[in-house]
Amino acid sequence: MDSIKKLESSTRLLDRILEITSLSLLVTSTVLAISNVVMRVFFDTTYSLVEELCRYTIIYGTFMYLGPLIKKDEHIKMDLLKNILKGKLLQVNDLIINVILFVACVVLFWTGTQWVLSLFELGLKTTSGSMLIAIPSLAVPIGMCFACVYSFLLVILDYKKISVNVKENHSSQNVKEVQL
């Protein structure tokens, strides 16, 4: 049980860094959007690069926080079986879901990386023409990398929880046999 707590707290610093980074990016996006509105209203000018930066900072902020959301069990998950299954079956169900999540994150990381590399090779630019499209697209593989780390952590935690419960059930059965 102690190793489970150590694993759960092992990413505490990374959680905090990603939370602060994501929040900073979202605040940056808001400040850029407000400043662009002010420039449009008062100075009758806008910059398409600022509009793009607003979008891309939101995208980066969202993808950067995928990992901690997975750890908090706040990702998309159906609760249908949670209400039906109990005990060890529920833990096995969580393990299966987290293995599927890990595989999906690995596939998305790999394909996202290939996508960004192809965009970089093509030299495509954003609509403003001032930035390579590969730069904002890099948010996908970066976010999926963190998602892979956190989903793998959940797989390990679920496996350890199942093995701890099996050991506890086995030892409690041995105690009952000895008492008889």
Backbone bond lengths (Angstrom), bond angles and torsions (degrees), N, CA, C in turn:
res aa  C-N    CA-C-N  psi(-1)  N-CA   C-N-CA  omega(-1)  CA-C   N-CA-C  phi
1 M - - - 1.449 - - 1.536 110.71 -
2 D 1.339 115.40 -31.79 1.460 120.08 179.86 1.527 110.83 -65.90
3 S 1.335 116.42 -37.95 1.474 119.47 -179.99 1.529 111.09 -67.45
4 I 1.316 117.34 -30.18 1.467 121.12 177.33 1.517 109.95 -66.25
5 K 1.322 117.01 -44.41 1.470 120.85 178.41 1.530 111.10 -64.49
6 K 1.332 117.02 -38.57 1.465 120.44 177.64 1.518 110.58 -63.75
7 L 1.339 116.77 -42.56 1.465 119.92 178.88 1.522 111.29 -65.19
8 E 1.327 116.70 -41.61 1.456 120.14 -179.77 1.523 111.89 -63.90
9 S 1.322 117.01 -33.65 1.465 119.82 -179.11 1.533 112.77 -92.75
10 S 1.326 117.81 -2.67 1.468 120.75 -175.34 1.519 113.12 -65.79
11 T 1.310 117.83 -24.49 1.462 120.43 -177.44 1.529 112.45 -105.77
12 R 1.313 117.11 15.61 1.459 120.64 -176.62 1.532 112.36 -56.95
13 L 1.329 117.13 -44.88 1.468 120.72 179.55 1.534 110.86 -65.82
14 L 1.331 116.32 -44.47 1.463 119.68 178.13 1.533 110.66 -63.47
15 D 1.333 117.03 -39.03 1.475 120.53 176.36 1.523 110.53 -56.49
16 R 1.299 115.39 -46.96 1.471 120.70 -177.10 1.534 111.10 -66.07
17 I 1.330 116.03 -42.80 1.470 120.25 179.28 1.521 110.11 -62.08
18 L 1.329 116.88 -45.54 1.464 120.32 -179.68 1.524 111.48 -66.79
19 E 1.326 116.92 -36.64 1.464 120.32 177.76 1.533 110.96 -64.18
20 I 1.311 116.00 -47.24 1.473 120.15 179.76 1.529 110.66 -64.66
21 T 1.325 116.63 -42.48 1.461 120.36 178.80 1.521 111.19 -62.14
22 S 1.326 116.90 -46.65 1.467 120.82 -179.64 1.516 111.17 -63.06
23 L 1.302 116.08 -44.51 1.463 120.06 179.24 1.532 110.73 -63.57
24 S 1.331 116.54 -41.24 1.465 120.19 178.44 1.525 111.25 -62.91
25 L 1.312 116.96 -40.36 1.461 120.44 178.80 1.527 111.57 -65.95
26 L 1.312 116.57 -39.48 1.465 119.46 178.30 1.525 111.30 -67.73
27 V 1.327 116.83 -39.58 1.467 120.43 176.54 1.532 109.73 -65.21
28 T 1.323 116.96 -41.94 1.462 120.96 177.59 1.521 110.78 -59.03
29 S 1.320 116.18 -43.15 1.464 120.14 178.70 1.525 110.95 -61.34
30 T 1.316 116.38 -42.82 1.463 120.75 179.69 1.524 110.94 -64.48
31 V 1.319 117.09 -44.71 1.467 120.91 179.66 1.528 110.41 -63.39
32 L 1.315 117.52 -42.75 1.462 120.56 178.23 1.530 111.41 -63.30
33 A 1.324 116.34 -41.08 1.468 119.52 179.90 1.528 110.68 -64.84
34 I 1.321 116.63 -44.22 1.472 120.16 179.58 1.530 110.12 -64.48
35 S 1.329 116.47 -42.96 1.475 118.27 -179.77 1.526 111.09 -65.46
36 N 1.321 117.79 -34.95 1.454 120.24 177.84 1.532 111.21 -67.90
37 V 1.344 116.69 -37.40 1.467 120.07 176.27 1.531 109.86 -65.41
38 V 1.311 116.96 -43.13 1.469 120.56 178.66 1.528 110.19 -61.69
39 M 1.316 117.29 -43.46 1.463 120.05 178.64 1.530 111.05 -63.62
40 R 1.326 116.01 -37.04 1.460 119.25 -179.69 1.528 111.08 -69.26
41 V 1.329 116.91 -43.53 1.463 121.05 -175.89 1.522 111.58 -74.20
42 F 1.312 117.17 -47.75 1.462 120.12 -173.30 1.535 114.24 -90.49
43 F 1.312 117.99 -29.66 1.457 120.08 -175.37 1.529 113.20 -115.74
44 D 1.334 115.95 -0.52 1.463 122.72 176.85 1.534 112.06 54.47
45 T 1.331 115.18 41.04 1.460 119.88 178.16 1.530 109.11 -144.74
46 T 1.311 115.89 146.68 1.466 121.11 174.54 1.521 108.14 -137.90
47 Y 1.291 114.24 157.28 1.457 120.59 177.72 1.520 108.06 -121.31
48 S 1.321 116.15 124.26 1.467 119.43 -178.71 1.523 111.20 -66.34
49 L 1.315 117.56 -28.46 1.464 119.74 177.44 1.527 110.74 -63.29
50 V 1.323 117.61 -38.75 1.470 120.78 179.14 1.534 109.67 -64.75
51 E 1.323 117.46 -41.12 1.464 120.63 177.88 1.524 110.48 -62.55
52 E 1.323 116.38 -41.79 1.462 119.77 177.99 1.525 111.30 -64.92
53 L 1.320 116.49 -42.50 1.467 119.82 178.91 1.528 111.13 -61.43
54 C 1.332 117.37 -35.57 1.466 120.57 175.95 1.527 110.37 -59.51
55 R 1.312 115.94 -48.43 1.469 120.57 -179.96 1.518 111.28 -63.31
56 Y 1.324 116.16 -46.66 1.455 119.60 -172.78 1.527 112.52 -72.06
57 T 1.314 117.69 -32.10 1.468 118.01 176.57 1.526 110.69 -68.57
58 I 1.328 117.62 -33.84 1.471 119.60 175.09 1.523 110.25 -66.09
59 I 1.328 116.05 -42.61 1.467 119.92 179.65 1.522 110.54 -62.34
60 Y 1.330 116.70 -46.85 1.468 119.78 178.50 1.532 110.78 -62.07
61 G 1.317 117.15 -44.96 1.460 120.40 179.93 1.518 112.43 -59.69
62 T 1.310 116.02 -39.91 1.466 120.19 -179.98 1.517 111.37 -69.25
63 F 1.311 116.87 -47.82 1.466 119.82 -178.40 1.522 112.14 -68.27
64 M 1.331 117.74 -31.93 1.465 120.05 179.91 1.524 111.82 -66.69
65 Y 1.318 116.91 -26.68 1.462 119.93 -176.40 1.528 112.91 -95.41
66 L 1.333 118.13 6.68 1.466 120.36 178.68 1.528 112.26 -60.26
67 G 1.325 116.65 -44.97 1.462 120.56 -177.69 1.519 113.54 -58.22
68 P 1.337 118.45 -54.82 1.464 118.73 178.08 1.537 113.32 -60.03
69 L 1.329 117.70 -32.74 1.470 119.44 176.71 1.520 111.02 -66.05
70 I 1.321 116.22 -37.82 1.463 119.70 176.77 1.521 109.52 -63.95
71 K 1.321 116.76 -43.15 1.468 120.41 -179.67 1.528 111.66 -63.03
72 K 1.339 115.99 -36.84 1.467 120.25 179.48 1.523 112.16 -79.72
73 D 1.331 116.35 1.14 1.466 122.52 -179.24 1.523 110.91 63.10
74 E 1.330 116.25 36.31 1.461 122.13 -179.22 1.525 112.20 -104.49
75 H 1.320 116.91 7.71 1.450 119.16 177.63 1.530 109.11 -79.96
76 I 1.302 115.56 174.85 1.466 119.65 -176.88 1.524 109.33 -67.96
77 K 1.323 115.26 122.90 1.456 120.66 -179.94 1.520 107.62 -153.57
78 M 1.301 115.52 137.69 1.469 118.75 178.85 1.521 109.55 -84.16
79 D 1.327 116.52 137.50 1.458 121.39 -178.68 1.522 113.04 -98.33
80 L 1.315 117.28 8.13 1.459 120.44 -177.47 1.526 111.25 -56.88
81 L 1.313 117.05 -51.05 1.459 120.50 -178.14 1.521 112.40 -74.18
82 K 1.311 117.89 -23.18 1.464 120.86 178.82 1.525 111.57 -62.01
83 N 1.317 116.02 -33.38 1.460 120.52 -179.93 1.527 111.75 -79.37
84 I 1.323 116.82 -22.81 1.465 120.93 -177.04 1.523 111.46 -93.16
85 L 1.326 116.16 -45.90 1.459 120.86 -175.13 1.521 111.82 -82.38
86 K 1.300 115.13 148.89 1.471 121.36 178.72 1.530 109.14 -134.76
87 G 1.309 114.93 156.72 1.455 122.16 172.68 1.506 115.02 59.60
88 K 1.347 115.09 -129.06 1.458 121.44 -174.49 1.531 111.53 -64.83
89 L 1.320 117.87 -36.39 1.466 120.51 179.02 1.526 111.17 -62.48
90 L 1.317 116.66 -38.21 1.460 120.66 177.63 1.522 110.70 -64.86
91 Q 1.329 116.74 -40.81 1.463 120.61 178.27 1.527 111.58 -67.11
92 V 1.321 117.00 -38.18 1.461 120.60 177.03 1.528 109.54 -65.90
93 N 1.326 117.21 -40.04 1.466 121.98 176.72 1.534 110.15 -60.38
94 D 1.320 116.99 -45.29 1.473 120.25 177.94 1.528 111.06 -61.37
95 L 1.328 116.42 -40.52 1.461 120.58 178.89 1.533 110.47 -61.97
96 I 1.322 117.18 -45.19 1.467 121.21 179.98 1.531 110.08 -62.57
97 I 1.328 116.98 -44.56 1.469 120.83 179.32 1.520 110.47 -61.77
98 N 1.319 117.12 -42.37 1.463 119.69 -178.65 1.530 112.44 -72.15
99 V 1.332 117.91 -29.69 1.468 120.33 174.09 1.531 109.03 -66.89
100 I 1.331 116.92 -43.95 1.464 120.98 177.42 1.532 110.01 -62.19
101 L 1.322 116.82 -42.47 1.464 121.29 177.69 1.526 110.69 -60.72
102 F 1.325 117.09 -44.26 1.462 120.90 179.47 1.526 111.08 -61.79
103 V 1.321 116.90 -45.92 1.468 120.72 179.65 1.531 110.02 -62.04
104 A 1.339 116.95 -42.84 1.469 120.26 178.68 1.528 110.84 -62.50
105 C 1.324 117.23 -41.50 1.468 120.66 179.44 1.522 111.29 -65.64
106 V 1.330 117.34 -39.00 1.463 120.92 178.14 1.528 110.00 -63.67
107 V 1.335 116.42 -44.54 1.461 120.35 179.41 1.531 109.93 -62.98
108 L 1.330 117.22 -44.59 1.463 120.42 179.54 1.529 111.90 -66.12
109 F 1.318 117.01 -36.23 1.467 120.02 176.01 1.529 109.81 -63.30
110 W 1.323 116.63 -47.63 1.461 120.79 -178.13 1.530 111.05 -63.60
111 T 1.321 116.92 -49.60 1.463 119.42 -178.03 1.534 111.12 -68.28
112 G 1.326 116.73 -35.40 1.462 120.14 176.42 1.514 111.66 -63.46
113 T 1.321 116.11 -39.97 1.462 120.65 178.32 1.530 110.27 -64.71
114 Q 1.332 116.10 -44.10 1.467 119.66 178.38 1.525 111.17 -62.84
115 W 1.324 116.00 -39.21 1.462 121.53 179.09 1.529 110.99 -62.49
116 V 1.331 116.33 -47.61 1.469 120.70 -179.70 1.526 110.44 -63.56
117 L 1.320 117.05 -41.83 1.469 119.66 178.55 1.528 111.19 -61.92
118 S 1.327 116.12 -40.94 1.471 118.41 179.15 1.530 110.91 -67.83
119 L 1.328 117.41 -38.22 1.467 119.98 176.69 1.525 111.20 -63.72
120 F 1.324 115.32 -39.96 1.466 119.66 178.73 1.528 110.82 -64.43
121 E 1.341 116.40 -43.38 1.466 120.35 179.69 1.528 111.63 -63.91
122 L 1.337 116.28 -35.65 1.456 119.85 179.82 1.526 112.11 -74.43
123 G 1.326 116.28 -22.21 1.463 120.52 179.54 1.521 113.44 70.02
124 L 1.344 116.55 26.10 1.462 120.01 179.92 1.524 110.90 -66.92
125 K 1.312 115.28 145.31 1.472 121.26 179.88 1.522 109.74 -111.68
126 T 1.318 115.58 161.02 1.460 121.29 176.11 1.526 109.40 -71.26
127 T 1.318 116.01 176.55 1.473 119.19 -176.46 1.519 112.80 -62.94
128 S 1.320 117.35 -26.95 1.471 118.61 177.59 1.528 111.37 -75.20
129 G 1.313 116.40 -18.00 1.451 120.91 -179.97 1.514 114.05 78.86
130 S 1.315 117.48 6.76 1.462 119.85 -175.58 1.523 113.86 -109.55
131 M 1.323 117.27 -1.23 1.453 119.09 -176.77 1.526 109.11 -142.14
132 L 1.324 116.38 140.08 1.458 119.49 174.40 1.527 109.25 -65.54
133 I 1.320 117.40 136.22 1.466 121.81 -179.13 1.533 110.54 -66.22
134 A 1.325 117.25 -20.43 1.458 120.81 179.15 1.530 111.74 -65.17
135 I 1.323 117.19 -28.47 1.472 120.21 -177.64 1.533 111.28 -65.91
136 P 1.335 120.11 -53.39 1.467 117.34 176.94 1.532 112.74 -69.25
137 S 1.325 117.17 -28.69 1.465 120.39 179.71 1.519 111.69 -69.36
138 L 1.305 117.02 -20.07 1.464 121.69 178.87 1.532 111.98 -63.23
139 A 1.325 116.99 -16.96 1.471 120.53 178.15 1.527 111.63 -60.12
140 V 1.321 117.14 -32.65 1.464 120.55 -177.94 1.527 111.60 -65.51
141 P 1.341 119.98 -56.49 1.463 117.40 179.41 1.528 113.92 -65.69
142 I 1.326 117.67 -32.22 1.469 118.94 177.58 1.528 109.96 -64.40
143 G 1.319 116.38 -48.55 1.463 119.99 178.53 1.517 112.34 -62.06
144 M 1.320 116.55 -40.59 1.462 120.18 -179.96 1.520 111.82 -69.26
145 C 1.332 117.22 -29.35 1.464 120.09 175.27 1.526 110.06 -62.84
146 F 1.332 116.30 -47.40 1.464 119.33 176.98 1.526 110.93 -64.08
147 A 1.323 117.00 -38.18 1.462 120.84 178.34 1.526 110.65 -63.26
148 C 1.329 117.45 -37.63 1.469 121.02 176.70 1.526 111.22 -62.78
149 V 1.316 115.78 -46.19 1.468 120.47 -179.43 1.528 110.35 -59.88
150 Y 1.334 116.51 -48.35 1.457 120.32 -176.47 1.522 112.28 -71.65
151 S 1.322 118.11 -37.67 1.461 118.80 179.24 1.528 110.49 -69.79
152 F 1.336 117.13 -34.66 1.461 119.79 175.35 1.529 110.50 -65.47
153 L 1.324 116.41 -38.67 1.455 120.71 175.69 1.529 110.59 -59.55
154 L 1.339 116.81 -42.17 1.468 120.10 178.58 1.524 111.69 -65.30
155 V 1.327 117.67 -36.71 1.465 120.48 177.29 1.522 109.79 -61.95
156 I 1.328 116.67 -45.45 1.465 120.83 178.62 1.526 110.27 -62.75
157 L 1.337 117.21 -44.81 1.468 120.45 179.87 1.521 111.42 -61.83
158 D 1.331 117.17 -45.20 1.465 119.91 179.31 1.523 111.42 -62.08
159 Y 1.329 116.53 -41.97 1.463 120.68 178.13 1.530 110.80 -61.71
160 K 1.337 116.42 -45.10 1.465 119.78 179.66 1.529 111.68 -64.30
161 K 1.343 116.85 -39.73 1.465 120.31 178.62 1.516 111.20 -62.78
162 I 1.320 116.52 -40.95 1.468 120.18 178.28 1.519 110.14 -65.32
163 S 1.330 117.62 -44.85 1.467 120.41 -179.12 1.523 111.84 -66.71
164 V 1.349 117.54 -35.15 1.465 120.49 177.00 1.528 110.01 -66.08
165 N 1.328 116.99 -42.63 1.470 120.24 178.87 1.520 111.97 -65.94
166 V 1.329 118.09 -35.91 1.458 121.16 177.51 1.524 109.45 -65.67
167 K 1.347 116.62 -43.03 1.467 119.79 178.63 1.526 111.33 -64.57
168 E 1.341 116.82 -41.34 1.462 120.42 179.30 1.522 110.75 -64.95
169 N 1.327 117.43 -42.69 1.467 120.59 178.54 1.518 110.87 -65.11
170 H 1.330 116.96 -39.63 1.459 120.97 179.20 1.521 110.95 -65.59
171 S 1.332 117.30 -43.01 1.471 120.36 -179.72 1.520 111.14 -69.92
172 S 1.345 118.28 -34.82 1.464 119.88 177.88 1.527 111.05 -69.62
173 Q 1.340 117.73 -31.72 1.460 120.21 176.04 1.525 110.41 -69.61
174 N 1.343 116.65 -37.96 1.460 120.10 177.45 1.521 110.83 -64.33
175 V 1.344 117.57 -38.33 1.459 121.35 178.09 1.515 109.83 -65.32
176 K 1.311 118.18 -42.17 1.477 121.05 178.22 1.508 111.46 -63.35
177 E 1.352 117.39 -39.86 1.463 121.06 178.23 1.523 110.26 -64.76
178 V 1.335 117.26 -40.73 1.454 120.47 179.92 1.519 110.07 -66.49
179 Q 1.317 118.71 -37.16 1.451 122.36 -179.62 1.527 110.95 -68.49
180 L 1.310 117.41 -32.29 1.456 120.83 179.00 1.490 109.53 -72.36
